[in-house]
């Protein structure tokens, strides 16, 4: 039989063990050993700090040209702080620059839905939709913005630009006039109005607005670029060149400025200078097919055909529907004596685009060199069938078709 005092001590020890077990949430031995230490809670992750670090890495990577890392870090920063405006703005701008417009629109739309009363978020979505050339959606977004704030001059400017892309020029001018009325000292709005007049081929009005923008801001790069384009259309080539030289000084990192300078240099016969400008444009904006095509055109003008062909190929890689690049590639291959490859390129073009008039003419010339006279005649006759009577090559096609029929003793 157990001793009474011993029984009392044992009961007390059991009670103390139960209390200890409850406090540490683990069963412990009460036979004299020390209780195990409880697991320490994991410290909370500071998402804001991590987001800032990711954004900083993204900006640095983009500056260094490391697109893959920049994209990953922008996405991470935005995921960690999905409502942070500066992060979203930079991420969307990055996607637009990389021509990932569908993703940019998706990010901007989700960002707006988080705070549909915040005006500046509408601007980000409209910018993405505009980059995607979704003019209808961009117009709707900007109209919603103006319903919330009818004094937002920038929204009127953007909506006017969208209207001009839809060739609704009267509505576009009205929107830009409203923007200027709200902010008459803003050179951007005068330049944008000038751009609308330029698209509408109202060159004198375009020039007036561009000069007005430059009066407001003598260092307005866009106004110099577009005024140069207007002057070039008016065949004022030297003045256009001067404008574009100034634009490059004002905006040395603008691919558009270098591109337009290259075009103006070509117009005044300075193809070596144009080559330098076009090369710079492709370096600054390597995903733009137009830059590569224009670069190829400059080299073709200097009869450097073997160097021009890879530039046209690059343009087609970026834009498979670039008709001029396909035809010019065929032309430089023809000029370089690479007739078989020229035939391949041009027949592929016709297979995908049977309504491309110029390709028939160019293919006819290739067939003639390959002594495929019947095919050459058929190509020239098809050209004559579909080409406008005012086409510059109509007379030449008729002459070549007649000559080839005789040469091959061709009978229809």
PyMOL commands that set and color helices and strands:
alter all, ss='L'
color gray80, all
select helices_A, chain A and resi 4-24+47-64+67-80+85-97+101-114+119-131+135-148+153-165+169-182+187-199+203-216+221-233+237-250+255-267+271-284+289-301+305-318+323-335+339-352+357-369+373-386+394-407
alter helices_A, ss='H'
color red, helices_A
deselect
rebuild
show_as cartoon
